[in-house]
Amino acid sequence: MANADHASLAERLLAGDKRALARAISLVEDDDPQGWELVREVYPRTGHAAIVGFTGPPGVGKSTLLASLTKLERERGRTVAVLSIDPSSPFTKGALLGDRIRLADHFLDPGVFIRSMASRGALGGLSEATLQAALLMDASGRDVVLLETVGVGQAEVDIIDHADTVVLVLMPGSGDSIQALKAGVMEIPDVIVVNKAEHPLTDTMIREIKGVLALGPHEGWQVPIVRTEAVKGEGTEELAEKLAEHRAYIEAEGTLSERRRRNLMNEVLAIATFRMRRELEASVREDPEIKQLLDRVVSRELDPASAATTMLERPSGENS
């Protein structure tokens, strides 16, 4: 019966059923073997959606911008999935902010699927299941998959490992935004959005961004800067045009397949690393020898690097 249910879920997912997609993502998020089996089954049907990642400091209006972009894409007849990565609740380990309130207008639209996922403390604010969820959204036939992360900085840059096109959203008059310019994040985006562009410091900020971009390479794709006023829907069409231009550029240059190859290789390594760490942490709790080793570190008899080397040199059977 379980196999029949699984087959039915896969069929409904591939047919674009929103409930089947929600159920499938929950299985993956819960690390349920059925979820991973489902991804394995539908994976050959992925690779068709345009995956766009949005990152930027909190409060710059990413959710409002996504809502405006979703509205535009729907008007153009394209189906959309939105995946927002939220900081975890320390109590429930669920998504603290829940589904984005500003996207509420689209909840009842059968052509839009919205989901929040908890980061669960993953490096960069992205949980192990993020790309799996994006793959499921892709398999369900969505034309566009929009990923959104909370925060910006070195810890959040791994959104690049999940998207075909990366958008950095900033706002004028924000110390966080200026900090983003200095954090090395400017190496990541394919498109930069200055939201809340009616602010009097917008021109100043754009000059600063252009100054930073001028220090980068002058060949290949030149990162555009788009002014938006997401609350009013202003600038959204230009943003959509720049996203389409970037998509056409990486397809023409052959770099789309290169990006996806890199992204998928990094995802394999990330999942393997996550699982190895989980196994290692379990062995720490259960293995008296490792506890003694850590006790020696705590008592300053052994330094941390030497202890790590000792742990890694143990036969693999002893770590399980």
C-alpha positions, 0 to 999 in steps of 0.5 A: 500500500505504501508503494502505491501511495508513493507512486500516486504522490509522484504522479500527482507531483509530476502533474503539478498538484500543489498538495502533492508538492507540499507533501513531498517537500515536507517528507524531504524536510523531515529527512524521511526516506520516502522523500529522498526516494521521491526526489530520486524518482522525479529527478530525471524530469527536472532541469526545466525551471528557471531558478532565481535566488534573491539575497540581501540584508533583512528589511530591504523588501525582498518579499515585497519584490518577490510578490511583485515579480510573481504577479508579473510572471503570472500576468505573462502566463508563467507558473511560479514557485517561491521558496523562502528560507527563514531562521529557525525557531529555537523551540519548534525548529520550524520556519519562524516567520511562516509563509510570507504575508506579502505573498498572501495575495497569491495563496489561492492562485493554482499557478503559484506555490509558496513555501517557507523552510527553516534554515535549521542552523545550516551554514549560510542559512540554507538547510540540507533540503533546500535544493531538494525542495527546488528540484521538486518544484521544478519537477512539478512543472513550475516555470520559475522557482524563486529562492529567498534567503534571510540576511547577507554576508559570507555566511549566506553566499551559498545561495549561489549553489542553488540558483541559475541567476543570483539577485542581490537586493539592497536599499539606500540609507541602510548601514547593512546595505553598505556593509554588504558592499564591503563583505565580498558579496558583490562578487556573487550577484548577476543582477543588483536591485536597489529597492525603495528607490524613492529614497534621497540617498539612492543616487549616492548608493548607486554611485557606490555600487558602480565604484565597487563593480568597476574594480571587478572584471570588465569582460563577460556579463556586466552586472546591471543595477535596477531601481525598484519601488516594490510596494508600487510595482515600479521597476519590476518589469525592468528586473524581469527583463534583466533576468531574461537577458541574463538567462539568455546570456548564460544559455548562449555562452554555455555557462548555464550548464556549467553553473548547474554542474557546479551547483549539483556537485556542491550539493552532493558534497554538502549532503555528504558532509552533513551526513558525515557530521551527523554520524560523527556527532552521534559517535561522539555521544556514544563512543567513550574513547572519543569522549575521553579524547574531548576531555583531554582537549578540555583539560588542555592536555591535547590541542583541538587540531591534534584531537581532530586528526586522531578522530579522522585517523581511526578506522571507519568502523570505529566511527559508526 
